[in-house]
Amino acid sequence: MNSHRRTGYVAGIATLLTPFAVPFAAPPTAAAATALFAEGATRQSGEAQSAFGGAFCQENTCRSLGRGTITPSGSARRIQDAVDSTPGEIIVAGYSVGAAGVYNRLRTWEEDPTLAPDPARVVLVVTFGNPENKFGGDNRRVPGTGLPQTQPYDHLDVVAQYDSVADSPTRFGFYSAVNSLFSNRHFAYFEGLDVNDPDNLVYQEGNTTYMLIPAETLPMVSWLAPFVSDERLAELDARYRPLVERDYDRPAYIPQGEGADWGNGTPPPSLQDPGAEQPVPDQTSTETVERESQSAGRVAGADETPAEESAGAEFVSVSESAQAAPAVDDVPTSVAGDEGSDIDETDLEAEVETEETASDQSAAYGTSETRATNESDDAEESADAEEADSAEGSDDATGSDKTGSDKTGSDKASSDSGGSAKTGD
């Protein structure tokens, strides 16, 4: 009886203590940051925070600053108001014109620190599709743009390769210009790009990490995907990508590797020292760049090398064939096949050589009609020559007979004279 009573007391005490045991066992959770997103020009409110699969909103509270403005200064004012009115930790993010607005604020905060937020509460500054990106932004050479000389915030600047706004070529080139015309990569940030992908390329300079997310296929050939095989598309990409990339001067990127959690402000282990600067490769002098550009046919109006002409002819041939092809199965071998294109190119070269040979022969010997006329003239000249020779021979024969006749007459006269003398004796 007493044992049952003691057991009951123990069970009752355990029941009373159970609600208090769970809170003591669970560790306290840190408060989530508020991510403030400045939209691109005229873009809908809430679009920017959906970039990279919503990576910055999975554990943070995201807030759009409203429909995008058409000027960086308009975005900058909204960012300042949001930073001033939002307590606790924040992430400041901007897309396209919104990114230029973020850069505007960073410059202003350097000039007037009283307007700047405390670096301790800024988890991360994020810009993507940025027209002021140091290495490829369309507006990077405009005075008064870009990052300030120093800024105390951890900053990530993301660019999708061949984004025509944020990854424009360093210098003009035919193939890079064509590639830019075909590019719609400025909107790729909302199409499944992963900011934490280990294959993303990163380069660190001060507190800023520049990230380049590689394009799987060149925009100038990617539109051919419905018409050609994957193997053929890869061949075209491998042929043209070096011709496009030579017009870019890129920093010494490295793969970021595993372990990145940029949505919560955590860089990968490959970027352990935020203050370390990676070496920038030596830039060629302006004169050398111009000289190399001219020799390679990169300057407008320069003659292309035979390799470029072959590549250009192939691209035009593939493009025209793709436009004429209704489906992959109906594509000619020169477009969709692997060996067929080489055969077609060989036939084309043989045909060109045949035409050139025929042209040379025509120039040397004339047309068939001209040759017939020439042969007729030659025959007439030969007949005239033979007739002249015959006439000359006849004249010679007549002269010879006359001489012989004169000689006979002379001999006869001599004989008669001898006879007369003898009779007189």
C-alpha atoms as one frame of an Amber mdcrd trajectory, in Angstrom:
protein
   0.000   0.000   0.000   2.754   2.390   0.972   4.737   1.441  -2.111   1.773
   2.229  -4.330   1.336   5.563  -2.544   5.023   6.495  -3.094   4.762   5.555
  -6.748   1.746   7.817  -7.104   3.568  10.726  -5.496   6.536  10.333  -7.871
   4.290  10.161 -10.928   2.419  13.279  -9.848   5.613  15.261  -9.321   6.974
  14.170 -12.713   3.745  15.283 -14.357   3.963  18.704 -12.767   7.627  19.215
 -13.783   7.280  18.061 -17.419   6.017  21.413 -18.876   9.038  23.189 -17.376
  11.620  20.685 -18.578  11.175  21.305 -22.350  11.857  25.092 -22.312  15.024
  24.562 -20.275  16.271  21.953 -22.776  15.725  24.062 -25.940  18.454  26.645
 -26.767  17.336  30.201 -27.413  16.929  31.141 -31.088  18.410  34.313 -32.538
  16.050  36.928 -33.889  15.751  36.882 -37.703  16.958  39.850 -39.715  14.740
  42.036 -41.875  15.719  41.961 -45.544  14.900  45.225 -47.337  14.619  44.842
 -51.132  14.822  47.728 -53.644  13.185  46.667 -56.918  14.425  47.102 -60.483
  13.098  49.891 -62.683   9.265  49.698 -62.900   9.337  46.107 -61.552   6.469
  44.917 -59.386   6.724  45.114 -55.622   7.949  41.822 -54.155   9.777  40.558
 -57.256  13.356  41.162 -56.078  12.969  39.042 -52.953  12.075  36.020 -55.100
  15.551  36.004 -56.665  17.760  32.954 -56.090  14.744  30.905 -55.079  13.983
  33.237 -52.162  17.247  32.308 -50.416  17.307  35.542 -48.401  13.760  35.067
 -47.137  13.914  31.478 -45.851  14.945  32.478 -42.337  14.557  36.241 -42.520
  11.622  38.620 -42.843  11.591  40.119 -46.330  10.078  43.455 -47.208   9.828
  45.162 -50.568  10.326  48.907 -50.770   7.588  49.242 -53.388   7.387  49.270
 -57.149  10.750  50.012 -58.712  11.764  53.567 -59.530  13.396  54.575 -62.804
  16.301  56.442 -61.162  18.885  55.316 -58.572  18.232  58.419 -56.475  14.581
  57.441 -56.031  15.594  53.989 -54.804  18.241  55.551 -52.559  15.651  57.678
 -50.726  13.452  54.634 -50.121  16.418  52.650 -48.807  17.361  55.427 -46.396
  13.816  55.688 -45.068  13.544  51.903 -44.616  16.908  51.632 -42.853  16.011
  54.451 -40.476  12.608  52.977 -39.621  13.557  49.296 -39.254  14.889  48.139
 -35.884  17.260  45.247 -35.298  19.454  43.472 -37.813  18.907  44.188 -41.478
  19.942  42.964 -44.920  19.996  45.717 -47.552  19.417  44.329 -51.062  18.833
  45.828 -54.497  18.257  44.587 -58.043  19.211  46.512 -61.203  18.296  50.186
 -60.618  17.652  49.224 -56.991  21.270  47.998 -56.817  22.455  51.355 -58.138
  20.382  52.926 -55.361  22.257  50.794 -52.807  25.578  52.018 -54.226  24.247
  55.566 -53.938  23.616  55.018 -50.225  27.041  53.474 -49.619  28.708  56.559
 -51.102  26.455  58.852 -49.091  27.111  56.953 -45.861  30.852  57.341 -46.396
  30.464  61.081 -46.938  28.035  61.551 -44.010  28.415  58.815 -41.364  25.549
  60.317 -39.331  23.144  58.869 -41.926  24.796  55.436 -41.955  23.414  52.471
 -40.007  25.562  50.837 -37.362  27.715  48.155 -39.112  26.964  45.834 -36.202
  23.311  45.523 -37.251  23.875  45.209 -41.016  24.155  41.475 -41.667  24.851
  41.865 -45.403  24.520  44.266 -48.325  23.449  42.463 -51.532  23.366  43.817
 -55.084  22.580  41.819 -58.235  22.081  42.729 -61.892  23.971  45.874 -60.934
  24.631  48.454 -63.710  27.471  49.858 -61.573  29.289  46.548 -61.118  33.024
  47.233 -61.201  33.893  44.668 -63.875  30.907  44.682 -66.225  28.254  47.227
 -65.285  26.943  49.369 -68.132  27.400  52.522 -66.026  30.705  51.608 -64.409
  32.601  54.329 -66.310  30.092  57.091 -65.547  31.577  59.663 -63.130  30.100
  59.545 -59.652  29.169  55.838 -59.756  30.637  52.750 -58.129  31.621  51.886
 -54.589  33.287  54.341 -52.222  36.947  53.887 -51.381  36.082  52.319 -48.042
  32.874  50.963 -46.588  32.440  48.908 -43.403  29.675  46.505 -44.504  29.978
  42.965 -45.804  28.858  43.217 -49.426  27.943  40.627 -52.069  27.642  41.772
 -55.716  26.176  39.012 -57.919  26.288  38.938 -61.720  24.806  36.368 -64.080
  27.353  35.827 -66.843  26.423  37.719 -70.040  23.842  39.852 -68.234  23.776
  42.699 -70.760  23.306  45.265 -67.961  25.761  43.976 -65.350  28.245  41.915
 -67.422  28.923  43.926 -70.565  32.208  43.434 -72.479  35.311  45.403 -71.575
  35.829  46.395 -75.208  34.006  46.119 -78.490  34.143  42.904 -80.479  31.890
  41.487 -83.164  31.033  38.221 -81.420  30.614  39.743 -77.947  28.323  42.400
 -79.449  26.186  39.769 -81.173  26.102  37.731 -77.965  24.874  40.754 -75.997
  22.097  41.359 -78.513  20.816  37.826 -77.961  21.108  37.973 -74.160  18.157
  38.062 -71.753  20.295  37.086 -68.764  19.323  40.208 -66.845  16.260  38.271
 -65.646  18.072  34.980 -64.955  18.195  35.746 -61.221  14.522  34.784 -61.030
  14.887  31.603 -63.098  16.451  29.179 -60.666  19.965  30.532 -60.124  21.462
  29.330 -56.823  23.561  31.882 -54.972  25.068  29.057 -52.873  26.091  26.856
 -55.824  29.679  25.593 -55.261  30.475  26.270 -58.940  29.777  29.982 -58.636
  32.933  32.037 -59.137  33.970  34.570 -56.513  36.572  37.283 -56.183  37.109
  39.243 -52.980  38.233  42.841 -52.753  38.073  44.417 -49.307  34.629  43.812
 -47.804  33.087  43.166 -51.218  32.725  39.717 -52.755  32.108  39.771 -56.504
  30.267  36.671 -57.713  29.908  35.491 -61.306  27.322  32.766 -61.965  28.454
  31.050 -65.200  26.080  30.716 -68.151  25.565  27.133 -69.269  25.262  28.181
 -72.920  26.098  31.354 -74.834  22.964  33.427 -75.472  23.925  33.755 -79.151
  23.605  29.975 -79.641  21.149  29.004 -76.890  18.159  29.949 -79.080  19.131
  27.092 -81.404  18.349  24.517 -78.700  14.958  23.482 -80.162  16.532  22.824
 -83.547  19.833  21.052 -82.845  21.062  18.201 -80.682  22.671  18.806 -77.289
  25.990  17.634 -78.705  25.835  20.119 -81.567  24.847  22.941 -79.193  27.845
  22.132 -76.996  30.111  22.191 -80.064  28.846  25.617 -81.085  29.270  26.939
 -77.544  32.833  25.617 -77.376  33.653  27.255 -80.711  32.216  30.722 -80.020
  32.739  31.189 -76.265  36.488  31.923 -76.602  35.712  34.478 -79.317  33.231
  36.187 -76.969  35.327  35.938 -73.797  38.399  37.572 -75.325  36.554  40.911
 -75.129  36.248  40.640 -71.325  38.872  41.446 -68.698  37.793  39.379 -65.696
  39.365  39.307 -62.225  41.028  36.215 -60.739  37.826  34.354 -59.873  37.885
  31.092 -57.918  35.044  28.601 -57.308  33.353  29.408 -54.007  33.036  25.714
 -53.099  30.808  24.131 -50.498  29.521  25.678 -47.286  28.048  29.015 -48.404
  24.839  30.299 -46.784  24.556  33.762 -48.240  20.875  34.005 -47.310  21.984
  34.376 -43.697  25.156  36.318 -44.437  27.563  33.361 -44.218  30.300  33.231
 -46.889  31.906  29.917 -47.903  35.066  28.675 -46.165  37.018  29.574 -49.318
  36.591  33.223 -48.291  37.793  32.987 -44.714  39.434  36.396 -44.444  36.945
  39.136 -45.367  39.683  41.766 -45.467  42.053  39.902 -47.769  42.332  41.132
 -51.315  42.969  38.668 -54.104  45.536  39.752 -56.714  44.153  41.382 -59.837
  45.814  40.045 -63.002  48.025  42.548 -64.796  46.019  44.594 -67.240  47.475
  45.097 -70.700  48.273  48.667 -71.673  45.825  50.508 -73.889  48.173  50.478
 -76.865  48.793  46.758 -76.534  45.082  46.051 -76.237  44.372  48.080 -79.364
  47.200  46.378 -81.227  45.988  42.916 -80.205  42.425  43.886 -81.053  43.397
  44.964 -84.547  45.476  41.845 -85.174  42.623  39.629 -84.037  39.956  41.530
 -85.972  38.241  42.910 -82.879  38.142  46.541 -83.970  35.145  47.660 -85.980
  35.903  47.438 -89.674  38.975  45.184 -89.247  39.373  42.131 -91.439  38.537
  38.879 -89.747  41.006  36.020 -89.565  40.281  32.860 -91.575  39.233  31.091
 -88.368  36.730  33.838 -87.605  35.423  33.795 -91.157  34.923  30.043 -90.910
  33.178  30.416 -87.552  31.031  33.263 -88.825  30.044  31.362 -91.948  29.152
  28.332 -89.858  27.043  30.427 -87.475  25.127  32.002 -90.358  24.686  28.602
 -91.992  23.414  27.043 -88.772  21.123  30.006 -88.103  19.556  29.898 -91.573
  19.132  26.139 -91.382  17.542  26.417 -87.949  15.034  28.989 -89.179  14.074
  26.731 -92.062  13.803  23.600 -89.900  10.346  22.851 -88.437  11.543  20.248
 -85.938  14.645  18.514 -84.630  14.057  15.349 -86.638  13.736  17.348 -89.872
  16.905  19.369 -89.381  19.506  18.811 -92.124  22.661  16.975 -91.205  24.665
  20.196 -91.473  22.763  21.578 -88.479  21.765  18.727 -86.242  24.273  16.058
 -87.171  27.780  15.569 -85.917  29.674  14.615 -89.071  27.282  16.112 -91.590
  28.358  19.700 -90.986  31.978  18.884 -91.822  30.883  17.243 -95.072  28.797
  20.272 -96.047  31.619  22.655 -95.265  34.026  20.528 -97.387  31.576  20.499
-100.278  31.204  24.253-100.004  34.957  24.746-100.090  35.303  22.387-103.103
  32.569  24.291-104.936  34.297  27.605-104.269  37.615  26.191-105.512  35.917
  24.883-108.685  34.412  28.300-109.355  37.776  29.972-108.837  39.503  27.480
-111.204  36.850  28.043-113.862  37.255  31.800-113.473  41.030  31.541-113.870
  40.703  29.360-116.960  38.161  31.754-118.428  40.509  34.675-117.853  43.454
  32.800-119.423  41.790  31.256-122.457  38.574  33.192-122.926  35.078  31.828
-123.339  34.201  29.006-125.715  32.763  31.504-128.212  35.947  33.566-128.088
  38.097  30.466-128.478  36.054  29.409-131.569  36.494  32.861-133.118  40.211
  32.777-132.399  40.529  29.319-133.956  38.684  30.530-137.102  40.989  33.543
-137.381  44.015  31.298-136.980  42.724  29.011-139.774  42.209  31.982-142.112
  45.668  33.333-141.358  47.161  29.873-142.060  45.321  29.628-145.431  46.533
  33.089-146.463  50.072  32.146-145.542  49.914  28.943-147.625  48.461  30.825
-150.635  51.224  33.402-150.422  53.859  30.708-150.278  52.316  28.993-153.331
  52.305  32.220-155.348  55.914  32.947-154.466  56.922  29.432-155.571  55.158
  29.911-158.937  56.973  33.161-159.587  60.319  31.562-158.868  59.579  28.687
-161.260  58.633  31.100-164.120  61.804  33.116-163.655  63.929  29.989-163.824
  62.351  28.834-167.100  62.938  32.227-168.714  66.601  32.172-167.760  67.007
  28.725-169.249  65.376  29.896-172.487  67.752  32.866-172.800  70.736  30.593
-172.301  69.576  28.280-175.144  69.206  31.186-177.521  72.711  32.436-176.730
  74.261  29.054-177.360  72.477  28.812-180.735  73.756  32.191-181.829  77.285
  31.215-180.927  76.998  28.068-183.046  75.803  30.012-186.096  78.683  32.444
-185.829  81.192  29.607-185.756  79.734  28.097-188.916  80.057  31.341-190.892
  83.732  31.734-190.095  84.556  28.240-191.201  82.896  28.759-194.607  84.907
  31.917-195.258  88.225  30.117-194.712
